[in-house]
Amino acid sequence: MKLESAIRILAGTMVLGSLALAHWAHPNWIWLTVFVGANLFQSGFTGFCPAENILRKLGVGKGKADCCQ
């Protein structure tokens, strides 16, 4: 899996998960959605993405499939 795809999947999962938690658990979970959105916004301008660094350290994007695409 490409690193960019993994970041999008992670961000989408965080947004949907926090919205579900805000609906069923406690409204303050909406702040996680705000954090994810703000992080995506700033990374578009600065190129700095903490999730990218974490996923790289976990080995995402270093598989066989990436060399062939």
C-alpha positions in Angstrom: 0.0 0.0 0.0 1.2 3.4 -0.8 1.9 5.8 2.0 -0.5 8.5 0.7 -3.3 5.9 0.5 -2.6 4.8 4.1 -2.7 8.4 5.3 -6.1 9.0 3.6 -7.5 5.8 5.1 -6.2 6.7 8.5 -7.7 10.2 8.3 -11.0 9.0 7.0 -11.2 6.3 9.8 -10.4 8.9 12.4 -13.1 11.3 11.2 -15.8 8.7 10.9 -14.8 7.1 14.2 -14.9 10.4 16.1 -18.2 11.4 14.5 -19.7 8.1 15.6 -18.3 8.6 19.1 -19.6 12.1 19.3 -23.0 10.9 18.3 -23.2 7.8 20.6 -20.7 8.4 23.4 -20.0 12.1 24.2 -20.2 15.3 22.1 -16.7 16.3 23.0 -15.3 13.6 20.6 -16.1 16.1 17.8 -12.8 17.8 18.8 -10.9 14.8 17.3 -12.6 15.5 14.0 -11.5 19.2 14.3 -7.9 18.1 15.1 -7.8 15.8 12.1 -9.2 18.4 9.8 -6.8 21.1 11.0 -3.9 18.7 10.6 -4.9 17.9 7.0 -5.3 21.7 6.3 -1.8 22.6 7.7 -0.1 19.7 6.1 -1.4 20.9 2.7 0.6 24.1 3.2 3.6 23.0 5.1 4.1 19.4 4.0 4.6 18.3 7.6 2.3 15.4 8.5 2.8 13.6 11.9 0.8 10.6 10.6 3.2 10.2 7.7 6.2 10.0 10.1 4.5 7.4 12.3 3.3 5.3 9.3 6.9 5.4 7.8 8.3 4.1 11.1 5.8 1.3 11.1 7.0 0.3 7.6 4.0 1.4 5.6 4.9 2.0 1.9 7.9 -0.3 1.9 6.2 -3.3 0.5 6.8 -5.1 -2.8 3.7 -3.6 -4.5 5.3 -0.1 -4.3 8.2 -1.0 -6.5 6.0 -2.3 -9.3 3.7 0.7 -9.7 
